[in-house]
C-alpha cells in the first residue's frame, strides 16, 4: 500500500462514538458545536496531514537515492574486480601458451640431439672395431693377450717400486729401532714407579715375661697344642722374650700372629677361647684380604671382577716371591705394561687384565700344578676372555706368544722382577741350591752334563745316547724328580726337569 493510500485511509476512517455512563441523579446539558467550528478544525487536520505526508515523501526519496548510490558503487566495484580477473586470466593463458611453445621447442631439440648422438655412437663403435682389427693384425695378439701383457707390465713395475719403498722403510726402522726401544723402556720404567710400601709379615711376637709364656703353654701344654691345631703353625718358645711362629703359609702365619697378640692382651687363654679368637681373626683377615684385592684392582683401573678373583688377588698382601711382595710386583708390572701398550697402540684392556692376573695361580693352594696352569684354569672357570687367559699362559714362555699383548705382559713381568733391588735372596743359599740341583742330576749313571736355568725353575739333563735308551731316559726323569723332591726342601714354585737324549754321528771326508 502506498503512502498516500495509507494517509487517506486514516483521514476517512469514521469516528467512534463516545458513550458516557448514565447517571440517575442528574443529567448534564448537551452542548452542540457549530458548523463553522467543525470546518476550521477539519482544515487544520488536513493541513497537518499533508505536511507530514510531504516530509515522509522527502525522507523516502532521500533513502531511495542513498540506496541507489550504494548499489551503483557496489556495481562499479564488481565490474572492476571482474575486469581484473579477466586480465589475469588472459595473462596466465598467454604465459601457458609461451611455456608450451618453449617445451615443444626443447622436446624437438632433445629428439634431434638423441638422434645425432645415436648416429655418432654407431660411428664410434664402427671406428673402434676397425682399430681393434688393425691392432690385432699388426701385433698378432688378441684383446685378452694384450690385456694380460699390459697387466703383467704394470704389476712388475709396481712390485719393483714397492720393493724399493719397503727396503727404505726397513732400513730406516732398523736405524731407529735401537734408540726407540731404549727410549720406550726408560720412559715406561719411569711411569711404572710406585709409591706402594711392601709389608713384610713379621712372625715374631714379643712377650713381657716368662709368666705370659707359661699361660700360653697352659697346663701340660694343652693351650699351645690347641693353638697349633687351630692355626696350623709351629710355635717355638726357645728364645727369651719372644715367641716364633713357623709356617710355609704366610696367611696362616699372619692369622696366628694376630690371634696370639689378641690372646696375650685378653689374658683369658684356654682351648675354647683360643678357637674362638682364631676363628674371629680368620674372618677379619679374609675381609682384609678382600679389601686389599679390591684396592689393588681399583688402583690399576679394573672394576667389577668376580668376587673369587678379587679374594685371590687379596692374598697377594701376604705373598712374597724372592722377597718381593706380590702386590708391589703386580702394581709395577701393570703400570709398565699399560705404558708400553699406550706407546705401541695395542689393546690396553687386555694388557691391563693380563698383568693384573698373571700370577694369580701362585695363591691357589687347593690344587697341584704350576702357577701358570692353575691360574689359566681358574680364570677360564671365572669366564675371563680367552685373550687375557692366553697372556697368563704365555708370560713365562710355556707356550709360544699368540699376540702382541702376551709379549707385553711377559716384558712387563721381566722388567718388574729383574730390576735391581726388586728381589733379594741369600746369595750363598742360592748358589748352594743351584749346585745341589746340578750334583743330583750328574750323580746318575749315563748323564753327561746338567744345567740349571731361570733361577732354579728349570733343569736340563743331557744323557749319553749310547749308554741309555729312550725308555731308560723316561725312568731317569722320574728318579731325578723323586730325588729333588726328597732332598731339596725349599725351591720357588715348581722345577721343570728335561732329559735330553740326542744322537749325533759325525764323519770326516778326506
C-alpha positions in Angstrom: 0.0 0.0 0.0 1.4 3.4 -0.9 2.0 6.3 1.5 -0.9 8.3 0.1 -3.4 5.4 0.3 -2.5 4.8 4.0 -2.9 8.6 4.7 -6.3 8.8 3.0 -7.5 5.7 4.9 -6.5 7.3 8.2 -8.4 10.5 7.4 -11.6 8.9 6.1 -11.9 6.5 9.0 -15.2 7.0 10.8 -15.1 8.4 14.3 -16.1 6.2 17.2 -19.0 7.3 19.2 -18.1 8.2 22.7 -20.5 6.8 25.3 -20.7 8.3 28.7 -22.1 6.5 31.7 -25.6 7.2 32.7 -26.3 8.8 36.0 -29.7 8.8 37.6 -29.1 11.7 39.9 -28.5 14.5 37.3 -28.2 14.8 33.5 -25.7 17.1 32.1 -26.8 19.5 29.5 -25.9 18.6 25.9 -23.6 21.1 24.2 -23.7 21.4 20.4 -20.9 22.6 18.2 -21.5 24.9 15.4 -20.7 24.0 11.8 -18.2 26.8 11.4 -16.0 25.4 14.3 -16.1 21.9 12.8 -14.9 23.1 9.4 -11.9 25.0 10.8 -10.8 22.0 12.8 -11.0 19.7 9.8 -9.0 22.0 7.6 -6.3 22.3 10.2 -6.1 18.5 10.5 -5.9 18.1 6.7 -3.1 20.7 6.5 -1.1 18.8 9.2 -1.6 15.5 7.4 -0.4 17.0 4.1 2.7 18.4 5.8 3.5 15.1 7.4 3.0 13.4 4.0 5.4 15.7 2.3 8.0 15.0 5.0 7.6 11.3 4.6 7.8 11.5 0.8 11.0 13.6 1.0 12.6 11.2 3.5 11.7 8.2 1.3 13.2 9.9 -1.8 16.5 10.6 0.1 16.6 7.0 1.3 16.0 5.7 -2.3 18.7 8.0 -3.6 21.1 6.7 -1.0 20.3 3.0 -1.7 20.7 3.6 -5.4 24.1 5.3 -4.9 25.3 2.3 -2.8 24.1 -0.1 -5.4 25.9 1.8 -8.1 29.1 1.8 -6.1 28.9 -1.9 -5.5 28.2 -2.5 -9.2 31.3 -0.5 -10.2 33.5 -2.4 -7.7 32.2 -5.8 -9.0 32.8 -4.7 -12.6 36.3 -3.6 -11.7 37.1 -6.9 -10.0 35.6 -8.8 -12.9 37.8 -6.8 -15.4 40.9 -7.5 -13.2 40.1 -11.2 -13.1 39.7 -11.3 -16.9 43.0 -9.5 -17.3 44.8 -12.0 -15.0 43.3 -15.0 -16.8 44.4 -13.6 -20.1 48.0 -13.2 -18.8 48.0 -16.7 -17.4 46.7 -18.1 -20.7 49.4 -16.1 -22.5 52.1 -17.4 -20.1 50.9 -21.0 -20.5 51.0 -20.7 -24.3 54.5 -19.4 -24.1 55.7 -22.3 -21.9 54.0 -24.8 -24.1 55.8 -23.4 -27.1 59.1 -23.5 -25.2 58.6 -27.1 -24.1 57.7 -28.2 -27.6 60.9 -26.5 -28.9 63.0 -28.2 -26.2 61.5 -31.6 -26.9 62.2 -31.1 -30.6 65.8 -30.2 -29.9 66.2 -33.2 -27.5 64.9 -35.6 -30.0 67.3 -34.2 -32.6 70.2 -34.4 -30.2 69.5 -38.0 -29.2 69.2 -38.9 -32.8 72.6 -37.2 -33.5 74.3 -39.0 -30.5 73.0 -42.4 -31.6 74.4 -41.8 -35.1 77.8 -40.7 -33.6 77.8 -43.8 -31.2 77.3 -46.1 -34.1 80.2 -44.3 -35.9 82.5 -44.6 -32.8 81.8 -48.3 -32.4 82.5 -48.9 -36.0 85.8 -46.9 -35.8 86.7 -48.8 -32.6 86.1 -52.2 -34.2 88.2 -51.2 -37.2 91.1 -50.0 -35.0 91.0 -53.2 -32.9 91.1 -55.3 -36.0 94.1 -53.3 -37.3 95.9 -53.6 -34.0 95.4 -57.3 -33.8 96.7 -57.7 -37.4 99.8 -55.5 -36.6 100.6 -57.0 -33.1 99.5 -60.6 -33.9 97.7 -60.5 -30.5 94.2 -61.0 -29.4 92.5 -58.5 -27.0 92.9 -60.8 -24.0 96.5 -61.4 -24.7 97.2 -57.7 -24.9 95.4 -57.1 -21.6 97.5 -59.8 -19.9 100.7 -58.3 -21.2 99.8 -54.8 -20.1 98.7 -56.0 -16.6 101.9 -58.0 -16.2 104.0 -55.0 -17.1 102.1 -52.8 -14.6 102.4 -55.5 -11.9 106.2 -55.8 -12.4 106.7 -52.0 -12.3 104.5 -51.7 -9.1 106.4 -54.6 -7.5 109.8 -53.0 -8.1 108.6 -49.7 -6.7 107.0 -51.4 -3.7 110.2 -53.3 -3.0 112.3 -50.1 -3.1 109.9 -48.4 -0.7 109.8 -51.4 1.6 113.5 -51.6 1.7 113.8 -48.0 2.5 111.3 -48.3 5.4 113.1 -51.3 6.8 116.4 -49.6 6.7 115.0 -46.6 8.4 113.3 -48.8 11.0 116.5 -50.7 11.8 118.3 -47.4 12.3 115.7 -46.1 14.7 114.7 -49.3 16.4 117.5 -49.5 19.0 117.2 -45.8 20.1 113.4 -46.0 20.1 113.4 -49.2 22.2 115.7 -47.7 24.8 113.6 -44.6 24.9 110.4 -46.6 25.4 111.8 -48.8 28.1 113.3 -45.9 30.1 110.0 -44.0 29.8 107.8 -46.9 30.8 110.0 -47.9 33.7 109.7 -44.2 34.9 105.9 -44.4 34.5 105.9 -47.7 36.4 107.3 -46.2 39.6 105.0 -46.8 42.5 104.9 -45.4 46.0 103.5 -48.6 47.5 105.4 -49.8 50.5 105.7 -53.6 50.8 104.6 -55.0 54.1 106.8 -57.9 55.2 104.9 -60.0 57.6 106.8 -60.4 60.9 106.3 -63.8 62.5 107.8 -63.0 65.9 105.6 -62.0 68.9 107.2 -60.2 71.8 106.1 -61.2 75.3 106.7 -59.2 78.5 107.6 -62.0 80.8 108.0 -65.8 81.2 104.8 -65.8 83.1 103.0 -64.9 79.8 104.7 -67.8 78.1 103.5 -70.1 80.9 99.9 -69.1 80.3 100.3 -69.6 76.6 101.7 -73.1 77.2 98.9 -74.0 79.6 98.6 -76.9 81.9 100.5 -79.9 80.4 100.8 -77.9 77.2 97.1 -78.1 76.3 96.9 -74.4 75.3 99.9 -74.5 72.9 98.6 -77.7 71.4 95.1 -76.2 70.8 96.7 -73.1 69.3 98.9 -75.1 66.9 95.9 -77.2 65.9 93.7 -74.2 65.3 96.2 -72.1 63.4 98.3 -74.8 61.6 101.6 -73.3 62.6 104.5 -74.4 64.7 105.2 -72.4 67.9 108.8 -72.1 69.1 109.3 -70.8 72.7 113.1 -71.4 73.0 114.1 -67.7 72.7 113.7 -65.5 75.7 111.2 -62.6 75.4 109.8 -63.7 72.0 107.6 -66.4 70.5 108.5 -67.5 67.0 105.7 -68.7 64.6 106.9 -71.0 61.8 104.8 -72.0 58.7 105.3 -72.0 55.0 101.9 -70.4 54.6 102.2 -66.6 55.2 98.4 -66.3 55.7 98.3 -68.9 58.4 101.3 -67.3 60.0 99.6 -63.8 60.0 96.4 -65.3 61.5 98.4 -66.9 64.2 100.4 -63.7 65.0 97.3 -61.5 65.3 95.4 -64.2 67.3 98.3 -64.7 69.7 98.7 -60.9 70.3 95.0 -60.7 71.0 95.1 -63.6 73.4 98.0 -62.1 75.3 96.1 -58.8 75.7 92.9 -60.7 76.7 94.8 -62.9 79.3 92.0 -65.5 79.0 94.0 -68.2 77.4 92.2 -71.6 77.2 91.4 -74.0 74.4 87.8 -72.8 73.8 88.9 -69.2 73.9 91.8 -69.9 71.5 89.5 -71.5 68.9 87.0 -68.6 69.2 89.7 -65.9 68.8 91.4 -67.7 65.9 88.0 -68.0 64.1 87.4 -64.3 64.6 90.8 -63.3 63.3 90.5 -65.6 60.3 87.3 -63.8 59.3 89.0 -60.5 59.8 92.0 -61.5 57.7 89.7 -62.7 54.9 87.9 -59.3 54.9 91.2 -57.5 54.9 92.5 -59.6 52.0 89.3 -58.9 50.0 89.7 -55.1 50.7 93.3 -55.3 49.6 92.3 -57.1 46.4 89.6 -54.6 45.6 92.1 -51.7 46.3 94.6 -53.3 44.0 92.0 -53.7 41.2 90.9 -50.1 41.6 94.4 -48.8 41.7 95.2 -50.2 38.2 91.7 -49.2 36.8 89.9 -52.6 36.9 86.3 -52.8 38.2 83.5 -55.4 38.6 85.7 -58.5 38.6 84.1 -61.7 40.1 84.4 -61.8 43.9 86.5 -65.1 43.9 89.1 -63.4 41.7 89.2 -60.3 44.0 89.6 -62.6 47.0 92.6 -64.4 45.3 94.2 -61.1 44.5 93.9 -60.0 48.1 96.1 -62.9 49.1 99.0 -61.1 47.4 99.2 -59.0 50.6 100.8 -61.9 52.4 102.6 -63.5 49.5 106.2 -62.9 48.6 108.3 -64.1 45.7 112.1 -63.8 46.3 111.4 -61.1 48.9 109.3 -59.1 46.5 105.7 -58.5 47.7 103.2 -59.7 45.2 101.1 -56.6 45.4 104.1 -54.4 44.8 105.2 -56.6 41.9 101.7 -56.6 40.3 101.3 -52.8 40.6 104.7 -52.3 39.0 104.1 -54.7 36.2 100.6 -53.4 35.4 101.8 -49.8 35.2 104.8 -50.7 33.0 102.5 -52.9 30.7 99.9 -50.1 30.3 102.5 -47.5 29.5 104.2 -49.8 26.8 100.8 -50.6 25.4 99.9 -46.9 25.1 103.1 -46.3 23.2 102.7 -49.0 20.6 98.9 -48.9 20.2 98.0 -52.4 21.4 94.8 -53.4 23.3 95.3 -51.7 26.7 92.4 -53.5 28.4 93.8 -57.0 27.6 97.3 -56.0 28.8 95.8 -54.4 32.0 93.9 -57.6 32.9 96.8 -59.9 31.8 99.3 -58.0 34.1 96.9 -57.9 37.0 96.1 -61.6 36.9 99.3 -63.2 35.6 100.5 -64.6 39.0 97.1 -65.5 40.4 98.0 -69.2 40.3 100.6 -68.6 43.0 97.9 -68.2 45.6 95.8 -71.2 44.6 96.7 -73.9 47.1 93.7 -76.3 46.6 95.2 -77.9 43.5 98.6 -79.1 42.3 100.4 -77.8 39.3 102.4 -74.8 38.1 101.1 -71.4 38.9 100.7 -70.7 35.2 98.4 -73.7 34.6 96.5 -73.2 37.8 95.9 -69.5 37.1 94.8 -70.1 33.5 92.3 -72.8 34.5 90.9 -70.7 37.3 90.4 -67.7 35.1 88.6 -69.8 32.5 86.2 -71.0 35.1 85.5 -67.4 36.1 84.7 -66.5 32.4 87.7 -64.3 31.7 88.2 -63.6 28.0 90.4 -66.1 26.3 92.8 -63.4 25.0 93.6 -62.4 28.7 94.0 -66.1 29.7 96.5 -66.5 26.8 98.6 -63.7 28.3 98.6 -65.6 31.7 99.5 -68.9 30.0 102.4 -67.3 28.0 104.0 -64.9 30.5 106.8 -67.5 31.3 107.1 -68.7 27.7 105.5 -72.0 28.5 103.6 -71.6 25.2 104.5 -69.5 22.1 103.3 -66.0 22.1 99.9 -65.7 20.4 99.6 -61.9 20.4 101.4 -58.7 20.9 99.6 -58.2 24.3 101.1 -61.5 25.5 104.6 -60.3 24.7 103.9 -57.0 26.5 102.8 -58.9 29.7 106.0 -61.0 29.5 108.2 -57.9 29.1 106.5 -56.0 31.9 106.9 -59.0 34.2 110.6 -59.3 33.4 111.1 -55.6 33.9 109.5 -55.6 37.4 111.1 -58.8 38.6 114.6 -58.3 37.3 115.2 -54.6 38.2 118.0 -54.1 40.8 116.6 -54.2 44.3 113.2 -55.7 43.4 114.1 -59.2 44.7 116.7 -60.5 47.1 117.8 -63.8 48.5 120.8 -65.1 50.5 123.5 -65.4 47.8 125.3 -68.4 49.4 122.0 -70.2 49.9 121.0 -69.5 46.3 124.3 -70.8 44.9 124.3 -73.9 47.2 120.8 -74.8 45.9 121.8 -74.4 42.3 124.9 -76.5 42.8 122.9 -79.1 44.7 120.5 -79.4 41.8 123.3 -80.0 39.3 125.1 -82.5 41.5 121.8 -84.5 42.0 121.4 -84.8 38.2 125.0 -85.6 37.5 125.1 -88.4 40.1 123.0 -90.7 38.0 124.9 -93.1 35.6 124.7 -92.2 31.9 124.4 -88.4 32.5 126.9 -86.4 30.5 126.0 -82.9 31.9 123.3 -80.9 33.6 122.4 -77.2 33.6 120.1 -75.1 35.8 118.2 -72.2 34.2 115.7 -69.5 35.3 116.8 -69.2 38.9 116.4 -72.9 39.6 113.0 -73.2 37.9 114.3 -75.4 35.0 116.9 -78.1 34.8 118.1 -79.7 31.6 119.9 -83.0 31.7 122.0 -84.3 28.8 122.4 -88.1 28.7 124.7 -90.4 26.6 122.5 -91.9 23.9 124.9 -94.9 23.6 124.5 -95.8 27.2 120.8 -95.1 27.7 117.7 -95.9 25.6 114.5 -93.8 25.3 112.7 -95.9 27.9 115.6 -95.6 30.4 115.5 -91.8 29.9 111.9 -91.7 30.9 112.7 -93.7 34.1 115.7 -91.4 34.8 113.5 -88.3 34.7 111.2 -89.9 37.3 114.1 -90.8 39.6 115.6 -87.3 39.4 112.2 -85.8 40.2 111.8 -88.0 43.3 115.3 -87.2 44.5 114.9 -83.5 44.1 111.6 -83.5 46.0 113.1 -85.5 48.8 116.5 -83.6 49.2 115.7 -80.0 48.3 113.1 -78.7 50.7 113.0 -75.0 49.6 112.6 -74.0 46.0 110.4 -71.4 44.2 107.2 -72.8 42.9 108.0 -75.9 40.7 111.1 -77.2 39.0 110.8 -78.3 35.4 113.1 -81.3 34.6 114.0 -82.0 31.0 116.0 -85.1 30.0 117.6 -84.8 26.5 118.8 -87.8 24.6 120.3 -86.7 21.3 122.1 -88.9 18.8 124.8 -87.2 16.7 127.0 -89.0 14.2 130.0 -87.1 12.8 132.3 -88.3 10.0 135.1 -86.5 8.2 135.6 -86.9 4.4 139.2 -86.6 3.1 
